[in-house]
Amino acid sequence: MTTADYRPFVERMIARYEGGYGWDRNDSGGPTKYGITCFDLAEHRHQVMDSMVRWAPIVRAMSLQEADDIYDAKYATACAFAALNAGKDCVVFDFGVNSGPSRAVKYAQMVAKVGVDGILGPITRNAINAADPRLFINSLCDARLAFLHSLRTWDVFGAGWFARVKDLRTYSLGLAYPPAKAPLEGYVDKSERIPLAYGKAYDPADLPKEGKRA
């Protein structure tokens, strides 16, 4: 299907949206590197994320290879990246990276008009792939922006989130309709620059809690 889209998109996402290490105290995801949060890293290592302060240097030391492993094991799998058609794969996956796979899948299910359970199984996959690409990509981007606007951190991170979704929309439509000329990757207009390492867009109810040390 679209496994060929995966590596170029992840590399682009890290370089263009996520950046390296950062920890904005307004960011509910805590210390983050390459878009991978302290919660993601602790889960991947089967450890307890007991303190953002304690995990900050651990996240900073995380390798790009481990980040890649987490993207593959947690996000690409839950969002069924390899099973979705080109363009649709990226909009679901990127939403999942920024706001959690379950929320991304739930919104994709609402757009595709299937039962909403946050699990991207065969019924959801078939409905997404059967949907008109332009309509699905635009509708999911619009729904994602509406969700982001509802978050209390919109005033802090909203400009970056808006630019990210706008850029993602163009990129994904270019994958879905390959005859269209893709935008030049080397140039970004000043008004379209996207801040790196800005906050994760989780709803507070979706956030894992800091645990206690064993």
N, C-alpha and C positions, 0 to 999 in steps of 0.2 A: 504494500500500500504506500505509505508515505514515510517510511523510515529514513529515506534520503533527506527529508526536511529536518530531521531531529537535530543532528550535530550542528549544521549551520545556524539553526534557530537558537539553540542553547548558547552557542558562542556569541551570537549577536545580542541576545538578551542580557548576558552578563556584561558585555562591553558597553552596550548602549543604555541599559536600564539599571543594572544592579551595581556594577563597579566592584571595588575591592572591599576592604574592611571598613565598617562604620558603626557607630552607635549613637544615634540621636535619642536623647532621653524621652522624647515624645513618641518614639517608635515602639509600639506594643510588642514587636518581635524581638526587641532587645539587641544585643550585639549580633551583627550580621556580616557575612563575608560571601561574596559572589552570589548574593541573594539567599544564602542558607542561614537560617537563624540559629540561635543557641538551642532553641527547642528542637529544631530539626537534627542538629548535630548530636545532642544528647540521646535522642530517640534512636538515631542510627547506630550509636555506640552501645545501646542498651544500658544507658546510665540515667541517673536522675538529674534533671536540670534544677539544681537546688538554689542557685544564686546567679543572677546575671553578672554580678561583679566577679565572682569566681570563674564563671565560664567565659568572660570576655577575652582573656589571653588564650584560652583554649580555641575559641573561634578564630582569633587572629592568626593562630598557628596552623589552622586547617589548610590542607593542600587543595589545589584545584581538582586533582584527581578524586579526592574524597567528596568534594562538592558535586562533581559529575556523577559519582556513584549514588549520591542521595537524590539528585534530580531523576536519575533513571529508576531507582528502586521505589521512591515515594511518589513523585509527581507524574512522571511519564506513564507509569503503570496505572495509577488511579484515574488519570485522565484519558487512558486508552489512546495515547498519542499515535502509535503505529497502526491503529485500526481505523482512524478517522481520515477523511479525505483532506487533501492539501488545502491549507488556509483555515479550515475548521479546526484542524489539529492544533494549530498555533494559538488561536483565540481561546480555546478551552484551557490549554496547558498554561499559558501566560496568566490567565485569570487565577488558575490554581496556585501558581507560584506566589502571586501577590496577595491572595486572599484565602488560600486553603483549597485543596482539591475538592472536598465535599461541597463547599459553597459554589465553586465553579461548575461542578456537575449538576447541582440543583438548578442553577440558572440556565444551563444548557438544556436541561430537561424541560424547563418551563418554555423556553423558546421553541423547542422541538415538539412541544405539546404531548409529552408522555408523562407517566407517573413520576412524581418527584420523591426520590429517596437518597440522592447523593451518591448512588453507585452506578458507574457507567458500564452496564451490562449489554447483552446483545440487542435488547429492545431499544435501548437508548442509542446505541451505536448505529443501528439501522435507521432510526428516525433522523438522527443528525445527518448521516450520509445521504439520506433521501431528500433532505431539505434543500431548497434553492440556496446555493452558496452565498450569493450577495445578501439575500434576506437574512440568512442565519448569522453571518459574520456581523452585519450591521446591527441586527437585533440584539445579539449577545453583547456587543460593545456598548450599545445604548443602555441595556439593562445593567451592565457593569458600572457604567458611569452613574446611573441613578443610585445604585448601592453605595458607591464611593461618596456621593454627595450626602448620604445619610449619616456618615461617620463623623464623630466629634473631632477627628483630626483632619478633616477636610481643609480647614483654614491653614493648617501647617503644611500639609503635603499635597493639597488639591491640585496645584499648578503642575507638579510633576506627574501625578496620576493622570490628569487630563492629557498631558503631552504624550505620555506612554500609550494610552489607549488610542489616541489619534494616530500615532505612528504605527502601532500594531495593526490598526484597521487597514491602513494603506498597504502595509507589508503583506497581510493575510489575503487581501483581495488580489494582490499581485500574484500570489501563489495559486489562488483559485482560478484566475484567468490569466494564464501565462503569456498569451499574446500581448497583453498590455505591457508597456515598457516599465520596468522596475525603476524606482527612484534611485538616484546615485547614492551609494553608501558613503562616499567620502566627504560629502558636503551636507551640512545641516544649517539651514537658515537660522539666524540669531534668535528669531521668535519661536523657533521650534526646538531649541536645545532642551535636553531632558536632564534634570539633575540626577547624578549617580548616587546610589546608596541611600535613597530616601525611604521613608517608612513603609512597612508592610500595612496592607489594608484589610486587617482582620476586624470582624465584629467582636466586641468584647466577650460575647457569649461563646465564641469559637476558640478563644485563647486557652491554651493549656495553662495550668497553674504551676507555679514554682513548687517543687517538692521538697521534702526534707532529706537531709543527708542520711545515708544508710549507716 
